[in-house]
């Protein structure tokens, strides 16, 4: 064990761990938060903040470990390595662009259909002339919409206020993340496009939305310990699903236990325990396409903790 690693072990340093106050993150970190697994002498201080704030903090290198958008990782990659577990990937589903439910057929915004390319082009043209409320410029949802749409008019709104922005007329459409992907219809909105569905139709890959990162100034052996602890926490939640879902319910906005369980199942899946080759390919493709299109102006190299 190196000197820096010994210092961390001897001091029982507390690592700051940032994640969103959402049911999928609560599910993943349940075992760590409630000491259900062996934390190997480390302590973790959980910091619950919205994903845009976590992205900004990651770019500044403030937290030891953090959930981030894959989009934001590109700007934090000099300070952080990506853990190969804890991914939020939508395999054929993902962030949704919504509008107010139309009472007539007069709207020019017809929903996306992967098999009708002409209508797809029409949809792009219509959306470019609308103001879209987005949850943050460093979110993966925003980058996915850029890849689909190109340049467009938008306003940045906290993710849990996007429905209100569209309902009030501040925006013509909204880019929905988190549980809003399941609750938009009951809130009086309809889907224009599911960006995960579009991405899958174009690439055959899941849409990489979020991941966990760890600071590079933490010694490699300690980083590997953190990787194993987080993976064990995910495994514990999957093996004790009912109690982990129950723990997550306080973070489930406008969702009952059944819907919360469905949402968790969408984003705590095979890619969460380990990206695997498909998940890694999805991340590289997503960032490479964004770089090629000029939406990311930094290196798109990805470093994983092993």
Residue frames as qw, qx, qy, qz and C-alpha x, y, z in Angstrom:
[[0.000, 0.888, 0.460, 0.000, 0.00, 0.00, 0.00],
 [0.419, 0.487, -0.017, 0.766, 1.40, 3.39, -1.01],
 [0.222, -0.130, -0.452, 0.854, 1.90, 6.28, 1.39],
 [0.314, -0.083, -0.105, -0.940, -1.08, 8.29, 0.09],
 [0.648, -0.252, -0.618, -0.368, -3.33, 5.22, 0.34],
 [0.513, -0.217, -0.687, 0.466, -2.13, 4.59, 3.91],
 [0.012, 0.005, 0.250, -0.968, -2.98, 8.17, 4.86],
 [0.532, -0.177, -0.328, -0.760, -6.54, 7.73, 3.56],
 [0.693, -0.232, -0.681, -0.051, -6.96, 4.41, 5.36],
 [0.428, -0.135, -0.597, 0.666, -5.48, 5.67, 8.63],
 [0.095, 0.027, 0.192, -0.976, -7.50, 8.86, 8.73],
 [0.200, 0.491, 0.844, -0.088, -10.75, 7.15, 7.69],
 [0.038, 0.177, -0.182, -0.966, -11.23, 10.10, 5.36],
 [0.459, 0.543, 0.593, -0.378, -14.80, 10.89, 4.49],
 [0.215, 0.074, 0.631, 0.742, -15.46, 10.87, 0.77],
 [0.407, 0.398, 0.190, -0.800, -18.11, 13.22, -0.56],
 [0.230, 0.188, 0.904, 0.306, -20.58, 11.30, -2.74],
 [0.322, 0.313, 0.032, -0.893, -22.92, 13.34, -4.91],
 [0.066, 0.239, 0.901, 0.357, -26.07, 11.94, -6.45],
 [0.301, -0.283, -0.293, -0.862, -29.55, 13.08, -7.44],
 [0.363, 0.028, 0.676, -0.641, -32.55, 12.90, -5.08],
 [0.668, 0.202, -0.374, -0.611, -34.23, 10.48, -7.45],
 [0.897, -0.202, 0.258, -0.295, -35.52, 6.94, -6.90],
 [0.904, 0.344, -0.212, 0.139, -32.98, 5.23, -9.19],
 [0.302, 0.594, -0.526, 0.529, -30.00, 6.84, -7.43],
 [0.550, -0.471, 0.420, -0.547, -31.59, 6.21, -4.02],
 [0.986, 0.018, 0.021, -0.165, -31.99, 2.56, -5.00],
 [0.747, 0.469, -0.359, 0.305, -28.37, 2.24, -6.14],
 [0.216, 0.495, -0.531, 0.653, -26.89, 3.84, -3.02],
 [0.729, -0.516, -0.130, -0.431, -29.36, 2.38, -0.51],
 [0.915, -0.198, -0.271, 0.224, -26.96, -0.23, 0.86],
 [0.497, 0.265, -0.264, 0.783, -24.21, 2.36, 1.32],
 [0.224, -0.550, 0.044, -0.803, -26.50, 4.93, 2.94],
 [0.775, -0.458, 0.012, -0.435, -27.95, 2.40, 5.39],
 [0.146, -0.582, 0.786, -0.151, -24.70, 0.45, 6.06],
 [0.933, 0.066, 0.157, -0.318, -26.09, -2.76, 4.61],
 [0.890, 0.349, -0.166, 0.243, -22.70, -3.74, 3.17],
 [0.712, -0.430, 0.018, 0.555, -19.06, -3.62, 4.24],
 [0.259, 0.965, 0.012, 0.043, -17.74, -0.12, 3.51],
 [0.836, 0.211, -0.161, 0.479, -14.15, -1.30, 4.14],
 [0.523, -0.424, -0.232, 0.703, -13.39, 1.39, 6.67],
 [0.143, 0.214, 0.250, 0.933, -14.33, 4.28, 4.41],
 [0.128, 0.591, 0.575, -0.551, -16.99, 6.85, 5.22],
 [0.183, 0.351, 0.569, 0.721, -19.24, 8.47, 2.64],
 [0.105, 0.460, 0.361, -0.804, -21.03, 11.78, 3.00],
 [0.311, 0.502, 0.736, 0.331, -24.02, 11.75, 0.65],
 [0.047, 0.386, 0.003, -0.921, -24.71, 15.07, -1.10],
 [0.357, 0.530, 0.763, 0.100, -28.12, 15.12, -2.80],
 [0.087, 0.578, -0.084, -0.807, -28.35, 17.73, -5.54],
 [0.730, 0.594, 0.212, -0.264, -30.01, 18.04, -8.94],
 [0.853, 0.136, 0.308, 0.399, -28.01, 16.71, -11.88],
 [0.386, 0.826, 0.030, 0.409, -27.23, 20.11, -13.41],
 [0.353, -0.871, 0.292, -0.176, -25.67, 21.22, -10.10],
 [0.848, -0.302, 0.396, 0.181, -23.71, 17.96, -9.84],
 [0.743, 0.507, 0.196, 0.390, -22.46, 18.45, -13.40],
 [0.125, 0.916, -0.129, 0.359, -21.24, 21.95, -12.61],
 [0.586, -0.715, 0.374, -0.074, -19.52, 20.76, -9.43],
 [0.909, 0.003, 0.324, 0.261, -17.84, 17.94, -11.35],
 [0.557, 0.724, 0.026, 0.406, -16.41, 20.35, -13.89],
 [0.118, -0.863, 0.320, -0.372, -14.88, 22.21, -10.92],
 [0.606, 0.213, -0.717, 0.269, -13.68, 18.93, -9.34],
 [0.341, -0.550, 0.322, -0.691, -15.39, 19.57, -6.01],
 [0.857, -0.275, 0.243, -0.363, -16.70, 16.15, -4.95],
 [0.324, -0.433, 0.832, 0.125, -14.68, 12.96, -4.54],
 [0.175, 0.195, 0.935, 0.239, -17.35, 10.78, -6.17],
 [0.357, 0.375, 0.184, -0.835, -20.37, 11.95, -8.10],
 [0.522, 0.517, 0.671, 0.096, -23.19, 11.02, -10.39],
 [0.021, 0.509, -0.242, -0.826, -22.86, 13.06, -13.58],
 [0.738, 0.591, 0.136, -0.297, -24.42, 13.30, -16.99],
 [0.808, 0.083, 0.370, 0.451, -22.36, 11.53, -19.64],
 [0.354, 0.841, 0.147, 0.383, -22.41, 14.85, -21.50],
 [0.273, -0.930, 0.200, -0.145, -20.80, 16.65, -18.55],
 [0.867, -0.321, 0.259, 0.279, -18.18, 13.91, -18.13],
 [0.686, 0.531, 0.123, 0.482, -16.49, 15.18, -21.29],
 [0.068, 0.844, -0.124, 0.517, -15.77, 18.46, -19.46],
 [0.607, -0.691, 0.318, -0.232, -14.74, 16.78, -16.20],
 [0.978, 0.141, -0.125, 0.093, -12.56, 14.04, -17.70],
 [0.417, 0.606, -0.461, 0.496, -9.29, 15.74, -16.78],
 [0.277, -0.490, 0.534, -0.630, -10.25, 15.47, -13.10],
 [0.739, -0.094, 0.494, -0.449, -12.36, 12.29, -12.99],
 [0.116, 0.152, -0.931, -0.312, -12.37, 8.72, -14.23],
 [0.696, -0.090, -0.193, -0.686, -15.64, 6.98, -15.06],
 [0.450, -0.186, 0.826, -0.283, -16.68, 4.06, -12.90],
 [0.267, 0.067, -0.816, -0.509, -17.83, 1.07, -14.98],
 [0.190, -0.461, -0.863, 0.077, -20.92, 0.66, -12.80],
 [0.022, -0.553, -0.432, 0.712, -23.82, 2.90, -11.84],
 [0.032, 0.024, 0.506, 0.862, -24.85, 3.79, -15.38],
 [0.459, 0.516, 0.490, -0.532, -28.26, 5.15, -16.28],
 [0.001, -0.184, 0.703, 0.687, -28.88, 3.98, -19.83],
 [0.646, 0.346, 0.317, -0.603, -32.13, 3.94, -21.73],
 [0.264, -0.109, 0.875, 0.392, -32.27, 0.93, -24.02],
 [0.014, 0.416, 0.755, 0.506, -34.82, 2.13, -26.57],
 [0.252, -0.861, -0.419, -0.138, -36.26, 4.79, -24.26],
 [0.500, -0.053, -0.218, 0.837, -35.04, 7.94, -22.60],
 [0.018, 0.401, 0.231, -0.886, -35.73, 11.66, -22.21],
 [0.256, 0.592, 0.737, 0.201, -38.96, 12.77, -23.83],
 [0.011, 0.005, -0.105, -0.994, -39.92, 15.99, -25.60],
 [0.043, 0.557, 0.816, -0.150, -43.51, 16.84, -24.67],
 [0.096, -0.234, -0.181, -0.950, -46.14, 19.46, -25.45],
 [0.450, 0.102, 0.474, -0.750, -49.54, 20.31, -24.03],
 [0.362, 0.277, 0.888, 0.066, -52.16, 17.78, -25.00],
 [0.152, 0.066, -0.384, -0.908, -53.80, 19.01, -28.20],
 [0.470, 0.335, 0.638, -0.510, -57.60, 19.05, -28.36],
 [0.683, 0.644, 0.042, -0.343, -57.57, 19.22, -32.14],
 [0.858, 0.090, 0.337, 0.376, -55.53, 17.78, -34.99],
 [0.329, 0.941, 0.031, 0.078, -54.34, 21.20, -36.07],
 [0.468, -0.755, 0.376, 0.265, -50.84, 20.94, -34.57],
 [0.627, 0.676, -0.383, -0.060, -47.90, 20.77, -36.98],
 [0.111, -0.560, 0.794, -0.209, -45.89, 18.81, -34.40],
 [0.922, 0.005, -0.241, -0.302, -46.54, 15.20, -35.30],
 [0.726, -0.545, 0.420, -0.004, -44.88, 12.57, -33.06],
 [0.056, 0.604, -0.753, -0.255, -41.63, 10.96, -34.19],
 [0.948, 0.131, 0.228, -0.179, -41.90, 7.75, -36.18],
 [0.433, -0.531, 0.624, 0.376, -38.64, 5.94, -36.89],
 [0.560, 0.215, 0.740, 0.304, -40.05, 4.43, -40.08],
 [0.340, 0.836, 0.400, 0.162, -41.19, 7.68, -41.72],
 [0.566, -0.150, 0.024, 0.811, -38.15, 9.77, -42.55],
 [0.090, 0.514, 0.315, 0.793, -40.07, 12.56, -44.30],
 [0.482, -0.777, -0.317, -0.253, -42.27, 13.10, -41.25],
 [0.726, -0.415, -0.150, 0.528, -39.10, 12.99, -39.14],
 [0.390, 0.167, 0.141, 0.895, -37.68, 15.88, -41.18],
 [0.213, -0.671, -0.353, -0.617, -40.94, 17.78, -40.80],
 [0.659, -0.675, -0.314, 0.110, -40.82, 17.27, -37.05],
 [0.614, -0.197, -0.047, 0.763, -37.29, 18.67, -36.89],
 [0.159, 0.395, 0.259, 0.867, -38.34, 21.71, -38.90],
 [0.416, -0.725, -0.377, -0.399, -41.33, 22.35, -36.66],
 [0.714, -0.570, -0.257, 0.315, -39.38, 21.95, -33.43],
 [0.540, 0.042, 0.006, 0.841, -36.63, 24.32, -34.55],
 [0.060, -0.509, -0.216, -0.831, -39.23, 27.08, -34.68],
 [0.628, -0.670, -0.329, -0.221, -40.38, 26.44, -31.10],
 [0.084, -0.655, 0.560, -0.501, -38.95, 27.36, -27.71],
 [0.825, -0.153, -0.544, -0.005, -38.09, 24.21, -25.75],
 [0.474, -0.749, 0.334, -0.320, -37.65, 24.20, -21.97],
 [0.776, 0.249, -0.545, 0.194, -34.58, 22.10, -21.09],
 [0.746, -0.646, -0.157, 0.033, -33.27, 20.92, -17.69],
 [0.462, -0.748, 0.331, 0.343, -29.69, 22.10, -18.19],
 [0.530, 0.754, -0.332, -0.203, -27.11, 22.58, -20.94],
 [0.054, 0.533, -0.844, 0.042, -24.74, 19.91, -19.58],
 [0.743, 0.001, 0.573, -0.346, -27.37, 17.18, -19.29],
 [0.276, -0.078, 0.867, 0.408, -27.17, 14.23, -21.65],
 [0.355, 0.648, 0.662, -0.128, -30.80, 14.85, -22.54],
 [0.174, 0.876, -0.043, -0.449, -29.86, 18.28, -23.92],
 [0.125, -0.506, 0.714, 0.467, -26.97, 16.81, -25.92],
 [0.361, 0.230, 0.891, 0.151, -29.21, 14.05, -27.31],
 [0.331, 0.800, 0.435, -0.246, -31.73, 16.69, -28.40],
 [0.047, 0.783, -0.361, -0.504, -28.95, 18.66, -30.10],
 [0.247, -0.217, 0.866, 0.378, -27.89, 15.53, -31.99],
 [0.345, 0.498, 0.795, 0.020, -31.47, 14.96, -33.11],
 [0.191, 0.880, 0.407, -0.151, -32.45, 18.54, -33.82],
 [0.493, 0.428, 0.058, 0.755, -29.36, 20.65, -34.43],
 [0.106, 0.033, -0.286, 0.952, -29.59, 24.25, -33.25],
 [0.271, -0.634, -0.661, -0.297, -32.84, 25.29, -31.58],
 [0.172, -0.578, 0.174, -0.779, -34.28, 27.92, -29.27],
 [0.651, -0.340, -0.664, 0.141, -34.46, 26.96, -25.61],
 [0.290, -0.735, 0.267, -0.552, -34.78, 28.20, -22.07],
 [0.431, 0.120, -0.822, 0.352, -33.11, 26.49, -19.10],
 [0.619, -0.478, 0.003, -0.623, -35.58, 25.53, -16.38],
 [0.312, -0.333, 0.831, -0.317, -35.13, 23.30, -13.30],
 [0.186, -0.001, -0.926, -0.329, -36.18, 19.80, -14.35],
 [0.049, -0.435, -0.861, 0.259, -39.14, 19.73, -11.96],
 [0.171, 0.608, 0.245, -0.736, -40.52, 23.04, -13.31],
 [0.053, -0.122, 0.681, 0.720, -40.58, 22.13, -17.01],
 [0.020, 0.530, 0.838, 0.128, -44.21, 21.02, -16.99],
 [0.058, -0.788, -0.380, 0.481, -45.14, 24.41, -15.52],
 [0.121, -0.475, 0.348, 0.799, -43.08, 26.26, -18.13],
 [0.006, 0.133, 0.803, 0.580, -44.93, 24.51, -20.96],
 [0.067, -0.629, -0.769, 0.097, -48.32, 24.76, -19.27],
 [0.098, -0.758, -0.232, 0.602, -47.89, 28.53, -18.74],
 [0.570, 0.794, 0.191, 0.097, -46.73, 29.16, -22.30],
 [0.256, -0.834, 0.393, 0.291, -43.18, 30.20, -21.41],
 [0.141, -0.354, 0.838, 0.391, -42.10, 27.33, -23.66],
 [0.691, 0.219, -0.308, -0.616, -43.80, 25.54, -26.53],
 [0.910, 0.017, -0.412, -0.039, -42.35, 22.16, -25.60],
 [0.463, -0.736, 0.449, -0.207, -40.36, 20.62, -22.79],
 [0.598, 0.363, -0.708, 0.095, -37.46, 18.17, -22.52],
 [0.748, -0.511, 0.124, -0.405, -38.39, 15.78, -19.73],
 [0.424, 0.344, -0.801, 0.245, -36.00, 13.69, -17.63],
 [0.136, -0.124, 0.795, -0.578, -36.40, 11.59, -14.47],
 [0.258, 0.308, 0.877, -0.263, -39.87, 10.47, -13.43],
 [0.390, 0.536, 0.040, -0.748, -41.57, 12.92, -15.80],
 [0.210, 0.264, -0.808, -0.483, -40.90, 10.36, -18.52],
 [0.131, -0.252, -0.959, 0.004, -43.63, 8.23, -16.91],
 [0.003, -0.572, -0.633, 0.523, -45.97, 10.92, -15.59],
 [0.004, -0.154, 0.256, 0.954, -46.28, 13.40, -18.48],
 [0.233, -0.330, -0.736, -0.543, -49.56, 11.94, -19.76],
 [0.359, -0.623, -0.672, 0.176, -51.32, 12.11, -16.40],
 [0.250, -0.504, -0.163, 0.810, -50.08, 15.70, -16.11],
 [0.407, 0.789, 0.310, -0.339, -51.85, 16.71, -19.33],
 [0.083, 0.714, -0.509, -0.473, -49.05, 16.44, -21.88],
 [0.937, 0.294, 0.180, -0.050, -48.27, 14.28, -24.89],
 [0.638, -0.372, 0.462, 0.491, -45.05, 12.94, -26.33],
 [0.476, 0.788, -0.216, -0.326, -43.46, 14.43, -29.43],
 [0.715, 0.451, -0.526, 0.088, -40.34, 12.25, -29.39],
 [0.827, -0.526, 0.185, 0.076, -38.56, 9.79, -27.12],
 [0.221, 0.836, -0.496, -0.086, -34.87, 10.47, -27.69],
 [0.466, -0.364, 0.806, -0.016, -33.83, 7.02, -26.46],
 [0.751, 0.400, 0.517, -0.089, -36.09, 5.45, -29.08],
 [0.492, 0.857, -0.124, -0.096, -34.61, 7.70, -31.78],
 [0.110, -0.737, 0.666, 0.042, -31.01, 6.97, -30.70],
 [0.638, -0.093, 0.764, -0.033, -31.64, 3.22, -30.71],
 [0.722, 0.598, 0.334, -0.093, -33.15, 3.43, -34.22],
 [0.355, 0.889, -0.287, -0.041, -30.05, 5.27, -35.45],
 [0.057, 0.688, -0.709, 0.147, -27.27, 3.38, -33.70],
 [0.817, -0.076, -0.563, -0.096, -28.65, 0.14, -32.29],
 [0.431, 0.103, -0.621, 0.646, -27.20, 1.20, -28.93],
 [0.339, -0.740, -0.539, 0.217, -28.67, 2.27, -25.58],
 [0.117, 0.835, 0.002, 0.537, -28.66, 6.01, -24.88],
 [0.606, -0.159, -0.488, 0.608, -26.04, 6.75, -22.17],
 [0.188, -0.864, -0.249, -0.396, -27.49, 9.33, -19.83],
 [0.368, -0.833, 0.300, -0.285, -25.68, 9.21, -16.50],
 [0.814, 0.128, -0.487, 0.290, -22.71, 7.62, -14.82],
 [0.613, -0.782, 0.007, 0.113, -20.63, 7.78, -11.67],
 [0.557, 0.649, -0.309, 0.417, -17.17, 9.31, -11.58],
 [0.733, -0.607, -0.085, 0.295, -14.32, 9.30, -9.06],
 [0.056, 0.961, -0.255, -0.091, -11.54, 11.85, -8.79],
 [0.826, 0.422, -0.300, 0.225, -8.23, 10.91, -10.34],
 [0.085, 0.664, -0.542, 0.508, -6.25, 12.27, -7.37],
 [0.807, -0.357, 0.342, -0.322, -7.57, 9.39, -5.27],
 [0.169, -0.477, 0.843, 0.181, -5.01, 6.54, -5.35],
 [0.528, 0.159, -0.664, -0.505, -5.80, 3.76, -7.84],
 [0.279, -0.091, -0.939, 0.182, -6.21, 1.06, -5.20],
 [0.154, 0.313, 0.561, -0.751, -8.68, 3.20, -3.27],
 [0.468, 0.277, -0.257, -0.799, -10.56, 4.01, -6.48],
 [0.454, 0.038, -0.853, -0.255, -10.87, 0.27, -7.09],
 [0.077, -0.219, -0.832, 0.503, -12.23, -0.19, -3.55],
 [0.327, 0.331, 0.207, -0.861, -14.83, 2.51, -4.24],
 [0.488, 0.190, -0.602, -0.604, -15.79, 0.77, -7.47],
 [0.355, -0.082, -0.930, 0.037, -16.32, -2.52, -5.62],
 [0.058, 0.275, 0.651, -0.705, -18.33, -0.87, -2.84],
 [0.437, 0.308, -0.042, -0.844, -20.68, 0.86, -5.27],
 [0.500, 0.117, -0.750, -0.417, -21.11, -2.33, -7.28],
 [0.218, -0.161, -0.911, 0.311, -21.92, -4.24, -4.07],
 [0.231, 0.296, 0.405, -0.834, -24.46, -1.55, -3.18],
 [0.528, 0.237, -0.382, -0.720, -26.17, -1.96, -6.56],
 [0.437, 0.033, -0.892, -0.112, -26.12, -5.76, -6.17],
 [0.014, -0.191, -0.787, 0.586, -27.64, -5.49, -2.70],
 [0.411, 0.291, 0.133, -0.854, -30.49, -3.35, -4.01],
 [0.564, 0.204, -0.599, -0.530, -31.17, -5.77, -6.84],
 [0.386, -0.025, -0.914, 0.126, -31.13, -8.73, -4.42],
 [0.091, -0.450, -0.698, 0.550, -33.36, -6.94, -1.88],
 [0.076, 0.355, 0.460, 0.811, -35.53, -5.09, -4.36],
 [0.322, -0.728, -0.565, -0.216, -38.64, -4.59, -2.21],
 [0.493, -0.707, -0.238, 0.449, -36.81, -2.92, 0.66],
 [0.398, -0.146, 0.244, 0.872, -34.63, -0.87, -1.70],
 [0.021, -0.519, -0.534, -0.667, -37.70, 0.38, -3.58],
 [0.416, -0.781, -0.464, 0.046, -39.34, 1.23, -0.25],
 [0.503, -0.482, -0.034, 0.716, -36.24, 3.25, 0.67],
 [0.270, 0.089, 0.417, 0.863, -36.53, 5.09, -2.66],
 [0.003, -0.700, -0.691, -0.181, -40.19, 6.08, -2.33],
 [0.196, -0.801, -0.244, 0.510, -39.57, 9.43, -0.53],
 [0.184, -0.445, 0.402, 0.779, -37.68, 10.54, -3.66],
 [0.201, 0.313, 0.819, 0.436, -40.44, 9.50, -6.06],
 [0.194, 0.289, 0.118, -0.930, -42.27, 12.66, -7.07],
 [0.633, 0.275, -0.057, -0.722, -45.85, 12.01, -8.20],
 [0.590, 0.203, -0.749, -0.223, -45.31, 8.26, -8.37],
 [0.834, -0.390, 0.179, -0.346, -46.78, 5.42, -6.32],
 [0.583, -0.457, 0.666, 0.089, -44.83, 2.31, -5.37],
 [0.798, 0.330, 0.492, 0.111, -45.75, 0.48, -8.59],
 [0.486, 0.863, 0.014, 0.140, -44.67, 3.34, -10.87],
 [0.239, -0.843, 0.481, 0.002, -41.54, 3.92, -8.79],
 [0.739, -0.202, 0.631, 0.125, -40.61, 0.28, -9.22],
 [0.722, 0.591, 0.323, 0.161, -41.13, 0.60, -12.99],
 [0.199, 0.955, -0.202, 0.087, -38.93, 3.70, -13.17],
 [0.464, -0.651, 0.599, 0.053, -36.17, 2.03, -11.17],
 [0.809, 0.108, 0.562, 0.131, -36.38, -0.99, -13.47],
 [0.574, 0.808, 0.095, 0.094, -35.87, 1.29, -16.47],
 [0.238, 0.871, -0.336, 0.268, -32.64, 2.80, -15.17],
 [0.402, -0.538, 0.729, -0.134, -31.19, 0.19, -12.81],
 [0.921, 0.311, -0.002, -0.233, -30.59, -2.58, -15.30],
 [0.943, 0.033, 0.080, 0.321, -27.87, -4.79, -16.76],
 [0.489, 0.631, -0.093, 0.595, -25.83, -1.74, -17.73],
 [0.372, -0.847, 0.130, -0.358, -25.95, -0.37, -14.18],
 [0.866, -0.437, 0.205, 0.126, -23.97, -3.22, -12.64],
 [0.503, -0.347, 0.496, 0.617, -21.41, -3.09, -15.45],
 [0.377, 0.625, -0.189, -0.656, -21.43, -1.19, -18.74],
 [0.794, 0.164, 0.561, 0.166, -20.04, -4.14, -20.64],
 [0.392, -0.044, 0.499, 0.772, -18.77, -3.68, -24.17],
 [0.099, 0.667, 0.611, 0.415, -22.15, -2.43, -25.44],
 [0.273, -0.903, -0.281, 0.179, -22.41, 0.24, -22.74],
 [0.456, -0.530, 0.246, 0.671, -18.85, 1.40, -23.29],
 [0.330, 0.233, 0.605, 0.686, -19.44, 1.55, -27.04],
 [0.022, -0.823, -0.540, -0.174, -22.59, 3.60, -26.45],
 [0.342, -0.836, -0.067, 0.424, -20.72, 6.18, -24.37],
 [0.428, -0.301, 0.443, 0.727, -17.91, 6.48, -26.90],
 [0.235, 0.458, 0.668, 0.537, -20.37, 6.77, -29.81],
 [0.125, -0.888, -0.439, 0.049, -22.48, 9.41, -28.02],
 [0.336, -0.789, 0.099, 0.505, -19.49, 11.60, -27.18],
 [0.435, -0.109, 0.571, 0.688, -17.79, 11.05, -30.54],
 [0.199, 0.640, 0.629, 0.395, -20.91, 12.04, -32.47],
 [0.186, -0.933, -0.257, 0.173, -21.31, 15.14, -30.30],
 [0.435, -0.572, 0.307, 0.624, -17.66, 16.05, -30.87],
 [0.395, 0.168, 0.651, 0.626, -17.95, 15.52, -34.64],
 [0.066, 0.771, 0.559, 0.299, -21.04, 17.74, -34.77],
 [0.231, 0.460, -0.146, 0.845, -19.30, 20.48, -32.79],
 [0.554, -0.690, -0.229, -0.405, -21.43, 20.23, -29.65],
 [0.771, -0.585, 0.059, 0.246, -18.47, 19.18, -27.49],
 [0.407, 0.859, -0.246, 0.188, -15.29, 21.21, -27.93],
 [0.352, -0.666, 0.647, -0.119, -13.03, 19.11, -25.70],
 [0.199, 0.292, -0.926, -0.135, -11.47, 15.67, -26.04],
 [0.816, -0.143, -0.082, -0.554, -13.99, 12.83, -26.08],
 [0.467, 0.257, -0.825, 0.187, -11.56, 10.27, -24.64],
 [0.760, -0.491, -0.059, -0.423, -13.08, 8.10, -21.90],
 [0.255, 0.387, -0.809, 0.361, -11.07, 6.68, -18.97],
 [0.794, -0.400, -0.308, -0.340, -12.65, 3.91, -16.91],
 [0.379, -0.580, 0.644, -0.325, -11.66, 2.82, -13.41],
 [0.752, 0.162, -0.619, -0.159, -10.56, -0.81, -13.58]]
